[in-house]
Amino acid sequence: MTITTNAMFLLAAVGLGIWMKRDNSFRGREFLAVSLFWILLVATPWGAQAVNSVQEAFGSATQTASDTVNSVSGG
């Protein structure tokens, strides 16, 4: 199972949005600034490379967990 870059970005955006909405100390300007920062980070070549590294790590971990469960249940 691999997580697409768009899905990872969406999960991060939703998480940040919920966190900022619940924390009353954040203002609209700060929310916009953080959102733009994450958009620009993912839109740059370095950000895209970092996202690919995280995506590979999650994919490897998911495959390992799946293999372990299959070997234990099939054993």
Backbone hydrogen bonds, N-H to C=O, Kabsch-Sander energy under -0.5 kcal/mol:
donor,donor_aa,acceptor,acceptor_aa,energy
4,T,2,T,-0.5
8,M,4,T,-2.3
9,F,5,T,-2.5
10,L,6,N,-2.5
11,L,7,A,-2.5
12,A,8,M,-2.3
13,A,9,F,-2.6
14,V,10,L,-2.6
15,G,11,L,-2.4
16,L,12,A,-2.6
17,G,13,A,-2.5
18,I,14,V,-2.6
19,W,15,G,-2.3
20,M,16,L,-2.8
21,K,17,G,-2.1
22,R,18,I,-2.1
23,D,19,W,-1.5
24,N,22,R,-0.8
26,F,23,D,-1.5
31,F,27,R,-2.1
32,L,28,G,-2.4
33,A,29,R,-2.6
34,V,30,E,-2.6
35,S,31,F,-2.3
36,L,32,L,-2.6
37,F,33,A,-2.2
38,W,34,V,-2.2
39,I,35,S,-2.2
40,L,36,L,-2.7
41,L,37,F,-2.5
42,V,38,W,-2.2
43,A,39,I,-1.7
44,T,40,L,-0.9
44,T,41,L,-0.6
48,A,44,T,-2.6
49,Q,45,P,-2.0
50,A,46,W,-2.1
51,V,47,G,-2.5
52,N,48,A,-2.2
53,S,49,Q,-1.9
54,V,50,A,-2.2
55,Q,51,V,-2.6
56,E,52,N,-2.4
57,A,53,S,-2.0
58,F,54,V,-2.5
59,G,55,Q,-2.3
60,S,56,E,-2.6
61,A,57,A,-2.4
62,T,58,F,-2.4
63,Q,59,G,-2.2
64,T,60,S,-2.5
65,A,61,A,-2.4
66,S,62,T,-2.3
67,D,63,Q,-2.6
68,T,64,T,-2.4
69,V,65,A,-2.4
70,N,66,S,-2.4
71,S,67,D,-2.4
72,V,68,T,-2.3
73,S,69,V,-2.6
74,G,70,N,-1.8
75,G,71,S,-0.8
